[in-house]
Amino acid sequence: MIAATPRLPLRLIAGLQAQTNSPKPGQRGVDEMTANSAPQQAHYPPPDFGPAPTALPAETIALRGKNSLKEHGHRKDLLAGAAVVVRVLQNDPALQQLVADQYAILVPEAELKWRALRPTADAYDFTASDALFAFAAAHQMQVRGHTLLWHNSVPDWLTSNPASFNVRQLIVDHIHTVVGRYRGRVHSWDVVNEAILPADGQAGGLRKSFWYDAIGSDYIDLAYRTASEADPRAKLTYNDYAVEYDSDDNAARRRAILDLIRGMQERKVPLNAVGIQSHIHAASPNTIGRGLADYIDAIRTMGLEVYLTEMDVNEDDLPYDDVAGRDQAIADTYRQFLHVALASPAVKALLTWGVSDRRTWLNDGPTHHRKQPNRPQRSLPFDPEYRPTPAFFTIRESIDQHSASSVEAQGFR
């Protein structure tokens, strides 16, 4: 498929061969998100919630139709959705019903990333992603594509021998193949994910990643231009995290992302939306307010939409185990965030990163197992038995308050 001819400048080869997908202890620029979302060396056993429910409980059935998140979102011109793990969805009929009842748009957690799609340099595996698109079509749901380029999903066959590939051409071929396969069926693509990390100390705040080392900063423009060629109708999105809080590090990331977007627009690189991942924290010492409001307003001024793409609440820092108290703190955290985020009409989609606490990535990483090894997270709209949590009702109420008014009316200026 790709000619096995060395094409990279020699100055890059040694650094690329030494790079792995997992951050090294003490490596500059490695933050909690980077470490927890990387392929893990240690695998932790998932929480044991017992068998999945065989049917939805009565209180959840009562939330169908006009009471669902998708219907409340529809009334406010807002797509309500969630991330799913295709294998889990396929094997859980009750979860399938819950997803079909509640959501208008789905995104796969991992099944469209390089490590899932590209078992070898010469092969693609679309089995899981095709199954997701089939499920979505059967239930009249839209799909977000996540993600075409991400620093934490580079296949081992590429990182172990990068000099054997023309990485630029590899990106072009990959995007044409993947985006082309689902042309006309994707609402939006996260074309580049998490390209900013000011702590790496590079120009423009760009993250020092495999893609950056292989090609330089031009990899970003290349990816968006190629995706636009492959599907001119899909909304091309830049997606990133840690922009939600009024803190110095979040402010630096916001500035760097806005500079990146302005530069793309000056170079006429196709871009339609910006994703705010929305991984927020209960018991955070920082507030959510003017910084996020101004950031969303700046994106809106540039003529772009905003999507809340991966929303959940990490509750590892709550100092008590009481379930009712934790649930209330989590719901309050959602309310505080959404009060600011949904004040802008630029926000057109809201997706949680998961559906039920039976399966959340927040239980998987080393940070959780250091802080709360014996306390599974309660971070999502439905609990392990698929009953609605206080977070569900808070999210739905926040959607109802979604307004076409400007952020000035919310008191952040």
C-alpha positions in Angstrom: 0.0 0.0 0.0 2.8 2.4 1.0 6.2 2.2 -0.6 8.7 0.9 2.1 11.3 3.5 1.2 13.0 5.8 3.8 11.7 9.3 3.2 12.3 11.1 6.5 15.1 13.5 7.1 17.9 11.8 9.0 17.7 14.3 11.8 14.3 13.0 12.7 14.8 9.3 12.5 16.6 8.8 15.8 14.1 10.8 17.8 11.1 9.1 16.2 12.5 5.6 16.8 12.9 6.4 20.4 9.4 7.7 20.8 6.6 5.5 22.2 2.9 6.0 22.6 3.1 5.9 26.4 4.6 8.9 28.2 7.7 8.3 30.2 7.9 9.3 33.9 9.1 12.8 34.2 8.8 13.5 30.5 8.2 17.2 29.9 4.7 18.1 28.8 3.1 14.9 30.2 -0.1 15.9 32.1 -2.7 13.9 33.7 -4.9 13.7 30.6 -2.0 12.6 28.4 -0.9 9.9 30.9 -4.4 8.5 31.5 -5.5 8.4 27.8 -2.2 6.7 26.6 -2.0 3.0 25.9 -1.3 1.6 29.3 1.6 -0.6 30.4 -0.4 -1.8 33.4 -4.0 -3.0 32.9 -6.4 -2.6 35.8 -9.3 -4.9 36.3 -12.6 -3.1 35.6 -15.1 -2.6 38.5 -17.3 -5.6 39.0 -20.9 -4.4 38.8 -22.3 -7.9 38.2 -24.3 -8.8 35.1 -25.6 -6.0 33.0 -29.3 -5.4 33.3 -31.4 -7.4 30.9 -34.0 -4.6 30.6 -34.3 -0.9 31.5 -35.7 0.0 34.8 -39.1 1.7 35.0 -37.7 5.1 35.9 -35.5 5.0 32.8 -38.3 3.9 30.5 -40.2 6.9 31.7 -37.5 9.2 30.2 -38.2 8.1 26.6 -39.7 10.3 23.9 -40.5 13.8 25.0 -38.6 13.3 28.3 -35.3 12.2 26.6 -32.1 14.2 26.3 -32.4 14.1 22.5 -35.9 15.6 22.5 -35.0 18.3 24.9 -31.9 19.0 22.8 -34.0 19.1 19.6 -36.2 21.8 21.0 -33.0 24.0 21.6 -31.3 23.2 18.3 -28.7 21.1 20.2 -27.6 17.6 19.3 -27.5 15.4 22.5 -25.2 12.4 22.2 -22.7 10.1 23.8 -19.6 8.1 23.2 -19.9 4.3 23.0 -17.7 1.3 22.9 -19.0 -0.8 20.0 -18.2 -4.2 21.5 -20.0 -3.3 24.7 -23.0 -1.9 22.8 -23.3 -5.0 20.6 -23.4 -7.3 23.6 -25.9 -5.4 25.7 -29.5 -5.1 24.4 -30.6 -2.9 27.3 -27.8 -0.5 26.6 -28.8 -0.5 22.9 -32.3 0.5 23.9 -31.1 3.2 26.3 -28.8 4.7 23.6 -31.6 4.7 21.0 -34.0 6.3 23.5 -31.8 9.1 24.6 -29.4 10.2 21.9 -29.4 11.8 18.5 -25.7 11.4 17.8 -23.0 8.9 18.7 -19.2 8.9 18.6 -17.0 5.8 19.0 -14.6 5.9 21.9 -11.7 4.2 20.0 -13.0 2.4 16.9 -12.1 5.1 14.4 -8.6 5.8 15.8 -5.4 4.6 14.1 -4.6 1.8 16.6 -8.0 0.3 16.0 -8.3 0.7 12.3 -4.7 -0.1 11.2 -3.5 -3.5 12.5 -0.7 -3.4 9.9 0.7 -0.9 7.5 -1.2 -2.6 4.6 -4.5 -3.4 6.3 -7.6 -1.7 7.6 -10.1 -3.3 10.0 -13.5 -1.5 9.7 -15.5 -4.3 11.4 -16.3 -2.3 14.6 -16.8 1.1 13.0 -19.1 -0.3 10.3 -21.2 -1.9 13.1 -21.5 1.5 14.7 -22.6 3.2 11.5 -25.2 0.4 10.9 -26.6 0.8 14.5 -26.8 4.6 14.0 -28.6 4.3 10.7 -31.0 1.8 12.1 -32.0 4.2 14.8 -31.9 7.5 12.7 -28.9 8.7 14.6 -25.9 10.8 13.4 -22.3 9.9 14.0 -19.2 12.0 14.9 -15.9 10.8 13.6 -13.2 10.6 16.2 -10.3 11.0 15.4 -8.1 11.1 12.3 -4.8 12.2 14.0 -4.0 11.9 17.7 -0.7 11.7 19.4 -1.8 8.8 21.7 -3.0 6.5 18.9 -0.1 5.8 16.6 0.3 2.1 15.7 3.4 0.3 17.0 4.3 -0.8 13.5 4.7 2.9 12.7 6.5 4.2 15.8 8.9 1.2 15.8 10.1 1.8 12.2 9.1 5.3 11.0 12.0 5.6 8.5 10.3 2.9 6.4 7.4 5.1 5.6 6.6 8.4 3.8 4.6 9.6 6.8 3.0 12.5 4.9 1.7 10.2 2.2 0.6 7.7 4.9 -1.6 10.4 6.5 -3.1 11.4 3.1 -3.9 7.8 2.2 -5.3 7.1 5.7 -7.6 10.1 5.7 -8.8 9.5 2.1 -9.6 5.9 2.9 -11.3 6.4 6.3 -13.2 9.6 5.5 -14.0 8.4 2.0 -15.5 5.2 3.4 -18.0 7.1 5.5 -18.5 10.1 3.1 -21.9 11.7 3.5 -22.6 9.7 6.7 -20.6 11.7 9.3 -21.9 14.8 11.0 -18.4 16.0 12.0 -14.8 14.8 12.1 -12.3 15.5 14.9 -9.6 15.8 12.3 -6.8 16.7 14.7 -7.1 15.9 18.4 -5.0 17.5 21.2 -2.3 19.2 19.1 -1.7 21.9 21.8 0.5 21.4 24.8 2.2 24.7 25.9 4.3 22.8 28.5 6.3 21.3 25.6 7.8 24.7 25.0 7.4 24.7 21.2 6.4 27.5 18.9 2.7 28.2 19.0 2.2 25.9 22.0 2.2 22.9 19.7 2.6 19.4 21.3 5.8 17.5 20.5 4.1 14.5 19.0 5.0 11.7 16.5 3.1 13.6 13.8 4.9 16.9 14.6 8.3 15.2 14.6 7.6 13.4 11.4 6.3 16.3 9.3 6.4 19.5 11.4 3.5 21.8 12.1 2.3 21.4 8.6 0.7 18.1 9.5 -2.3 20.0 10.8 -3.1 21.8 7.6 -2.4 18.7 5.6 -4.9 16.7 7.6 -7.7 19.3 7.3 -7.2 19.9 3.5 -7.2 16.1 2.9 -10.3 15.5 5.0 -12.1 18.3 3.1 -11.2 16.6 -0.2 -12.5 13.3 1.1 -15.8 14.6 2.4 -16.6 18.2 1.6 -19.9 18.0 3.5 -18.6 16.8 6.9 -18.0 19.5 9.5 -14.2 19.5 10.3 -13.5 20.0 13.9 -10.4 20.8 16.0 -10.8 19.1 19.4 -8.9 19.7 22.6 -9.1 19.7 26.4 -8.2 21.8 29.5 -9.8 25.0 28.3 -12.7 25.1 30.8 -11.2 26.7 33.9 -10.1 30.1 35.0 -6.5 29.0 35.6 -3.2 30.0 34.2 -2.5 26.7 32.4 -6.0 26.6 30.9 -5.7 30.2 29.8 -2.4 29.4 28.0 -4.1 26.6 26.2 -7.0 28.7 25.2 -4.7 31.4 23.8 -2.6 28.8 21.8 -5.7 27.1 20.4 -7.2 30.5 19.3 -3.9 31.4 17.7 -3.8 28.0 15.9 -7.4 28.6 14.6 -6.7 32.2 13.4 -3.6 31.0 11.6 -5.6 28.2 9.9 -8.2 30.7 8.8 -5.5 33.1 7.4 -4.1 30.2 5.4 -7.7 29.2 4.3 -7.5 25.8 5.8 -11.0 24.3 6.0 -12.4 24.3 9.6 -16.0 24.4 10.7 -16.0 23.8 14.5 -14.0 23.6 17.7 -14.5 20.8 20.2 -14.3 21.4 23.9 -13.7 18.0 25.4 -15.3 19.1 28.7 -13.5 16.6 31.0 -14.3 18.6 34.2 -13.6 17.9 37.9 -15.7 17.9 41.0 -13.8 19.6 43.9 -11.6 21.5 41.5 -9.9 24.5 43.2 -10.5 26.5 40.0 -13.7 28.2 38.8 -15.5 28.0 35.4 -16.5 31.4 34.2 -15.2 34.3 32.1 -12.3 32.4 30.6 -14.5 29.7 29.0 -17.2 32.3 28.1 -14.7 34.5 26.3 -13.1 31.5 24.6 -16.5 30.3 23.2 -17.3 33.9 22.2 -14.0 34.2 20.3 -14.7 31.0 18.4 -18.2 32.2 17.5 -16.8 35.5 16.3 -14.6 33.5 13.9 -17.8 32.0 12.4 -17.2 28.5 13.8 -19.5 26.2 15.8 -18.7 24.8 19.2 -19.3 21.2 20.3 -19.0 19.8 23.8 -17.5 16.6 22.7 -16.4 14.4 25.7 -18.2 15.6 28.7 -17.9 13.9 32.1 -17.0 14.7 35.7 -14.0 13.2 37.4 -14.8 12.8 41.1 -11.6 11.3 42.4 -10.9 14.4 44.5 -14.1 14.3 46.4 -13.1 13.6 50.0 -16.1 11.5 51.0 -17.6 8.2 49.9 -21.3 8.9 50.5 -23.0 8.1 47.2 -25.8 10.7 47.5 -23.3 13.4 48.4 -21.0 12.5 45.5 -23.9 12.4 43.1 -25.0 15.9 44.1 -21.5 17.2 43.8 -21.2 15.7 40.3 -24.5 17.2 39.3 -23.5 20.6 40.7 -20.3 20.4 38.7 -22.2 19.7 35.5 -24.5 22.6 36.3 -21.7 25.1 36.8 -20.0 24.1 33.6 -23.1 24.1 31.4 -24.4 27.4 32.8 -21.4 28.9 31.1 -20.9 26.7 28.1 -24.6 26.7 27.0 -24.9 30.4 27.3 -23.7 30.8 23.7 -25.7 29.9 20.6 -22.5 28.8 19.0 -22.8 25.5 21.0 -24.5 23.0 18.7 -23.7 19.6 20.2 -23.4 18.1 23.7 -22.0 14.6 24.1 -21.0 12.8 27.3 -18.0 10.5 27.1 -20.0 7.4 27.9 -23.6 6.6 28.8 -23.5 4.7 32.1 -21.1 4.4 35.0 -20.9 0.7 34.2 -18.3 1.8 31.6 -16.2 4.9 31.8 -12.6 5.6 30.8 -12.2 7.4 34.1 -11.8 4.1 35.9 -9.0 2.9 33.5 -6.0 5.2 34.0 -3.2 5.3 36.6 -4.4 8.5 38.3 -7.7 6.9 39.4 -6.0 3.8 40.7 -3.6 5.9 42.7 -6.3 8.1 44.2 -9.4 5.9 44.4 -8.6 2.3 43.6 -11.6 0.9 45.4 -14.2 3.6 44.4 -15.6 3.4 40.9 -16.5 6.8 39.4 -20.1 8.0 39.2 -19.5 10.4 36.4 -22.3 9.9 33.8 -26.0 10.4 33.3 -26.9 6.7 34.1 -25.7 4.5 36.9 -24.4 0.9 36.5 -28.1 -0.4 36.6 -29.1 2.1 33.9 -31.0 4.3 36.3 -30.9 8.0 35.8 -28.5 9.8 38.1 -28.9 13.4 39.4 -26.5 14.3 36.6 -29.0 13.3 34.0 -31.6 15.7 35.3 -29.1 18.5 35.6 -27.9 18.0 32.1 -31.5 18.0 30.8 -32.4 21.1 32.8 -29.3 22.9 31.5 -30.2 22.0 27.9 -33.6 23.5 28.5 -31.9 26.8 29.5 -29.8 26.8 26.4 -30.3 30.3 24.9 -29.7 32.2 21.8 -28.6 35.1 24.0 -24.9 36.3 24.0 -22.5 35.6 26.8 -22.8 39.2 28.0 -26.3 38.4 29.4 -24.8 35.7 31.6 -22.7 38.2 33.6 -19.2 37.1 32.5 -18.1 40.4 31.2 
